[in-house]
Amino acid sequence: MSVKLIAVDMDGSFLSDAKTYNRTRFLAQYAQMKQRGIRFVVASGNQYYQLISFFPEIKDEIAFVAENGGWVVDAGKDVFNGELTQAHFAAVCKLLHDIPGIEIIACGKSSAYTLKTYDDAFKAMAAKYYHRLEMVDSFDHLNDIFFKFGLNVCDSEIPRMQAYLHERLNDIMVPVTTGHGSIDLIIPGVHKANGLRILQQRWGIDDSEVVTFGDSGNDVEMLRQAGFGFAMANARPHIKAVARFEAPDNNQEGVLTVIDRVLNGEAPFN
């Protein structure tokens, strides 16, 4: 069966560690994909406003599964918004506020929000991933649609923190690792695979016709769901274990190498 959709995670997958990609090579590939009717989707935990900055030439043509599936956009039009209830948002904020040693970003549709009291180094790091970021005195009384929370956690503390949050938040939110020293709290069932499923139903595309790329815990569902799930060579073993295939390292243009295989009808796409 032919490939009809290619979905890429960004950090650690499509992007190099320097947060770049071979734009000339990719745009030539995209022209071929467009000609053949292959959809291209960016599936990332990052903010929509940050993601579109990587694709200025085609941002109004392609689709985005942003905020780990919390916000789905197709050709510049909203398709889906996940939304925490006000009660759940308040409950999560209260729990997180009492945990020492973490910084919190509340991720909304209009903007992301973080506290003025955090140090400048964290704010500078956050600004790289959130092109719309407001500094606030507290998370109380914010008027927005909230998809998820981003938590900055010491690498050595991530496993313990993930287990603690999983236990305490139960069915309100699910903690997933993102691959760049942080944990995202997402709405149960509102993950990248769900966002892709919404787009596939919109376009009439079967799982067997989908290629996905990822390297982290927030990619697991879409790596499992796709007929051609590719874990990056730089992914950890437990991520590779859920994918049927492996792509070269993100610093070696691994995603673009596999896209060439799709376009040329090479294994496993022949």
Residue pairs with C-beta under 8 A, 6 or more apart in sequence:
1 206
1 208
1 209
1 227
2 209
3 38
3 209
3 210
3 211
3 228
3 262
3 269
4 37
4 38
4 39
4 203
4 205
4 209
4 210
5 38
5 39
5 40
5 41
5 196
5 199
5 200
5 203
5 205
5 209
5 210
5 211
6 33
6 38
6 39
6 40
6 41
6 210
6 211
6 212
6 259
6 262
7 40
7 41
7 42
7 43
7 65
7 192
7 196
7 210
7 211
7 212
7 213
7 222
7 226
8 14
8 40
8 41
8 42
8 43
8 212
8 213
8 255
9 43
9 44
9 192
9 212
9 213
9 214
9 215
9 216
9 218
9 219
10 42
10 44
10 46
10 51
10 54
11 19
11 44
11 45
11 46
11 178
11 179
11 180
11 215
11 216
12 179
12 180
12 215
12 216
12 232
12 234
12 235
12 250
13 213
13 214
13 215
13 219
13 232
13 247
13 250
13 254
13 255
14 21
14 42
14 213
14 250
14 255
15 21
15 54
15 250
16 250
16 251
16 253
17 250
17 251
19 128
21 54
21 253
21 256
22 253
22 256
25 253
25 256
26 256
26 259
27 57
27 58
29 256
29 259
29 260
29 263
30 40
30 58
32 263
33 39
33 40
33 259
33 263
34 61
36 263
38 262
39 62
39 63
39 199
39 203
39 205
40 58
40 62
40 63
41 62
41 63
41 64
41 65
41 196
41 199
42 51
42 54
42 55
42 62
42 63
42 64
42 65
42 66
43 64
43 65
43 69
43 192
43 195
43 196
43 212
43 214
43 219
43 222
44 51
44 64
44 65
44 66
44 68
44 192
45 67
45 68
45 148
45 150
45 178
45 184
45 218
46 66
46 67
46 129
46 130
47 66
47 67
47 107
47 112
47 129
47 130
47 131
47 132
48 64
48 66
48 67
48 71
48 73
49 130
49 131
49 132
50 128
50 129
50 130
50 131
51 64
51 66
52 59
52 64
53 131
55 62
59 76
60 75
60 76
61 75
62 75
63 72
63 73
63 74
63 75
63 79
63 199
64 71
64 72
64 73
65 71
65 72
65 192
65 195
65 196
65 199
66 72
66 73
67 82
67 107
67 147
67 148
68 147
68 148
68 176
68 178
68 184
68 186
68 190
68 191
68 192
68 218
69 82
69 186
69 190
69 191
69 192
69 193
69 194
69 195
70 81
70 82
70 107
70 147
70 148
70 186
70 187
70 190
71 78
71 80
71 81
71 82
71 109
71 147
72 78
72 79
72 80
72 81
72 195
72 198
72 199
73 79
74 199
74 202
79 198
79 199
79 202
80 195
80 198
81 109
81 145
81 147
82 147
82 148
82 186
82 187
82 190
83 145
83 146
83 147
83 187
84 92
84 146
84 147
84 173
84 187
88 172
88 173
89 106
89 139
89 146
91 172
92 149
92 169
92 172
92 173
92 185
93 104
93 106
93 139
93 140
95 168
95 169
96 102
96 104
96 149
96 151
97 104
97 139
99 161
99 164
101 153
101 154
101 157
102 151
102 152
102 153
102 161
103 114
103 115
103 118
103 122
103 126
103 151
103 152
104 114
104 115
104 139
104 149
104 150
104 151
104 152
105 112
105 113
105 114
105 126
105 130
105 133
105 149
105 150
105 151
105 152
106 112
106 113
106 114
106 139
106 142
106 146
106 149
107 130
107 146
107 147
107 148
107 149
107 150
108 142
108 144
108 145
108 146
108 147
109 144
109 145
109 146
109 147
110 132
110 144
110 145
111 130
111 132
111 133
111 134
111 144
112 126
112 130
112 132
112 133
112 134
112 150
113 133
113 134
113 135
113 136
113 139
113 142
113 144
114 122
114 123
114 126
114 133
114 134
114 135
114 136
115 135
115 136
115 137
115 138
115 139
116 135
116 136
116 137
122 152
123 133
123 135
125 152
126 133
126 150
126 152
127 133
129 150
130 150
136 142
147 186
147 187
147 190
148 173
148 184
148 185
148 186
148 187
149 173
149 184
149 185
150 178
150 182
150 183
150 184
150 185
151 161
151 182
151 183
151 184
151 185
152 181
152 182
153 161
153 181
153 182
153 183
155 181
158 177
158 181
158 183
161 175
161 183
162 175
162 177
162 183
165 173
165 175
165 183
165 185
166 174
166 175
169 175
169 185
171 188
172 188
173 185
173 186
173 187
173 188
174 185
174 186
174 187
174 188
174 191
175 183
175 184
175 185
176 183
176 184
176 186
176 191
176 216
176 217
176 218
176 220
177 183
177 184
177 216
177 217
177 218
178 184
178 216
178 217
178 218
179 215
179 216
179 217
179 218
184 218
186 218
191 218
191 221
191 222
192 214
192 218
192 219
192 221
192 222
193 221
193 222
193 224
193 225
194 221
196 210
196 212
196 222
196 225
196 226
197 225
199 205
200 206
200 207
200 210
206 227
207 225
207 226
207 227
208 227
209 227
210 225
210 226
210 227
210 228
211 226
211 227
211 228
211 229
211 230
211 258
211 262
212 219
212 222
212 223
212 225
212 226
212 228
212 229
212 230
213 219
213 230
213 232
213 247
213 254
213 255
213 258
214 220
214 222
214 223
214 229
214 230
214 231
214 232
214 235
214 239
214 243
215 231
215 232
215 234
215 235
215 236
215 239
215 250
216 235
216 239
217 239
219 231
219 239
220 239
220 242
222 229
223 229
223 230
223 231
223 239
223 242
223 243
224 242
224 243
228 244
228 245
228 268
228 269
229 242
229 243
229 244
229 245
230 243
230 245
230 246
230 247
230 255
230 258
231 239
231 240
231 242
231 243
231 245
231 246
231 247
232 246
232 247
232 248
232 249
232 250
232 254
232 255
233 246
233 247
233 248
233 249
233 250
233 252
233 254
234 249
234 250
234 251
235 243
240 246
245 268
247 254
247 255
247 257
247 258
248 254
248 257
248 258
260 266
261 267
261 268
261 269
262 269
